[in-house]
Amino acid sequence: MYSIPTMPRASRIPSTAAKVDAETIGERIARLRKERGLTQKQLAEKVGIIQVLVSDYEKGKLRLHAEMVVRFAQALGVKTDEFLGLTGNVLDKGAVKPDLKIMRRLNRIASLPQGEQKIMLKAIDSWLHARSTADPKRVNR
């Protein structure tokens, strides 16, 4: 019998990117999204796609093409090299990783009208200033 050769599935194709970074592109999307306190739906809106596609990219079911690399990098606020795992992330070099709860609150503040943002930031600054003058060690933990 004759057999027709088939192409291997995308997940079985060896990747040269794996040699650059052990983290897959899907894992990187999920990590960067979570570090920024975004849901899959919020990221999808920023990229201009639907949430199911973000999930599929994160799970490695879909392969990114060049335009999507750029769109994801812009939406996540990183350079394309960092998005592709070609450069180190500042957070990986010993910096404190932002707390997800804090990032979600900051995103909510950022979505408020400009005047309300200023009020919130003044309140936070006042509280931080009061804490730093009362006990400087607590603010710089």
NORLINDA-V212352 format. One record per helix or strand of 2 or more residues. SS is the DSSP state (2 for helix, 1 for strand). FROM is the first residue (numbers start at 1). TO is the last residue. If there is no record, write none. Layout:
ss=SS from=FROM to=TO
ss=SS from=FROM to=TO
//
This chain:
ss=2 from=10 to=12
ss=2 from=17 to=20
ss=2 from=25 to=35
ss=2 from=40 to=47
ss=2 from=51 to=59
ss=2 from=66 to=76
ss=2 from=80 to=83
ss=2 from=90 to=92
ss=2 from=100 to=110
ss=2 from=114 to=134
ss=2 from=136 to=139
//
